[in-house]
Amino acid sequence: MPERWRTIPGWEMYQASAMGNIKRLAGLDIRGRYFKERVLKPQTDSGSRAVCLCNGPNRMESRPRAYWILLTFVGNPSEDKPFACHIDDNPKNNKVSNLYWGNFKTNHEDAMRNGKKKRHFWNWKGRSFTPEHREKLYKAVAEANRNRVESEETRQKRSKSLREWHARRKATKLD
């Protein structure tokens, strides 16, 4: 099956294929030198396969290969889904059938579903907690609370503030 090539919107000298390739068309560069048509090799930065496109002396953009392919075959990304995501989580598989526009949350959920990532919880320093760490932490806090000695006055203040909080919450739900 031959590759289907389409011009990348806004980049007349470049085309993307449904098989995940990007090529530069033959023509003249900004210095007037002739160059042949060729398929571009990706630059690997942090796992994604980036391609740098250039239109004129002041316009140059480097984006993941998947971004250019989705831009060509699907259209512009929406504001709530700005990332080019892979269904199989393989950054080398840039076929149109394997790509979709998504956001950080959908991409992370997809990676968890495919077994590429575990679910993590983050502490205040930005370090991740796995569910096992979180369970240990909850048990330690519960044990500390059980062993805590509390005066009657403190217990009454806490229960009063809790009753007030529930009353405010109930009042806002009725409005």
N, C-alpha and C positions, 0 to 999 in steps of 0.2 A: 504494500500500500504506500503510495507516494505521500510525502509530507505536504500538508496544507500550509501555505505561508500567507500571512496577512501583515500589512504595514502597521507598526505600532503607532497609535494616535499621538500626534505631536512630534513624532520622530520619523520623518519621511525617508531617511537613509537606512532605517532598520526594519527588519521583519521578524516576526515570531512564528513558530510552527506549533501545531497542536501536539506534537511529539515532545515538546519542551526545549527546542533549540532556538537560538537567536542568531541572525546573520546580519552583516553590514552589506549593503548593496554597493556595486561598483560605482565609482564617481571620482570627483576631485575633492581633496581636503582643503583646508583654509589657506594653505600655502600654494595651492594650484597644482599639487602633485596628484597623479592618478593612482588609485588603489583598486585592487580586484575585489570581487565579491567573495566573502568568506564567512564561515560560521565562527562565532566568537567563543573563545574558551572562557569558562567562568573563573573568577577570582574567589578563592575560598576564604571567607572571613567568618569566624565563629560558627562554622558548620553550614551556614547558608551559602548558596552558590550565587555570588553577586556578579553582575555584569554592568560595566560602565558604558553609557551611551554619550555621544558628543555631537551636538549640532551647533557648529559655529564656534568662535573663539570664547564666548562668554557663557555657553550653556553646556554643562556637563553634569550628569547625574548617575550615581551608582546605586543600584537597588538589587534586591534578590531577583534571580531569574524568574521565580514564580510570580513576582509582582508584574513584570513586563508581560508575561503570558496571559495572566488574568486580565490585565488592562486591555490587551488586544482582543481576546476572545469573549470576555464576559462584560467588560465595561469598567467605568470608574468605580472605586470603592466608595461606600457610603460613609458618613461621619461616624456611625456607631460600629462599623466593621471595616477598619482600615488596614488589617493585616492579611497578607497572602498566606493561607494555611494549607498544609498537606493532609489529606484524609488518612494516609498510611503512616504519617510522621516521618517519612523518608525524604530529606531535603534534596536528594539526587533525583527523585522521581517527579519531574515537572510536567507531566502530561496534563492536559486540560481536564481530563476526567478525574484526576487526583487532587485538583486544587479547588479552593473555595475562599471567598472573602469572609473573614471572621474577626473577632476581637480577642483580647488576651484570655478572657474567661472561656470562650468556646474552644480556643486552641488548647488551653490547659485541660479542660474536660475531655477533649478528644484524645490527648496524650495519656490521660489516666485510663480512659476506656481501652486504649490500645496497649496498655501495660508499659508505656515508655516512662511514665512518672508516677510516683506515689503521692498520695494526698498529704500535704504538709500544712502545718499551722505555724504561724510566725509569732515569735515573742517580741517584746518591746525593743530588743536590740537588732531585730531583723534576722535573727537566726531561726532556722526552721525546726519545728517540732513534728515528729512523726506521731501517729496515733498512740504508739507504745509509750513515747515520752510524755504525751499529754495525759495518758491514763495514770502513769506514775505520779505526775504532778498533782492531779486531782486527788489521788489517794493521800498524798503527803499533806495537802491543804486540809482535807477532811479530818485526818488524824489530829492535826494541830488544832483545828476548831473544836474537836471533841475534848481535847485535854485542856482547853482554855478555861480558866476560872473567871466568871463574870459576876459582877455585883448585881443586886436586884435593881438598883437605880439605872444602871447601864442597859439592862435587859428591857426595862420599861421604856426608856428613850428610843431604843432600836425598834421595838414593836410599834410605838406611837408613830415614828417616822415612816415605817412600812405601811401602816394603815392610811396615813396621809397620802402617800404615794399612790396606793391603790385607788383612793377616792379621786385624786386628780386624774388618774388614767381613765377611770370610769366616766368622769365628767367630760373629758375630751372625746371619748368614743360616742357619747350621746349627742354631742353638738354636730 
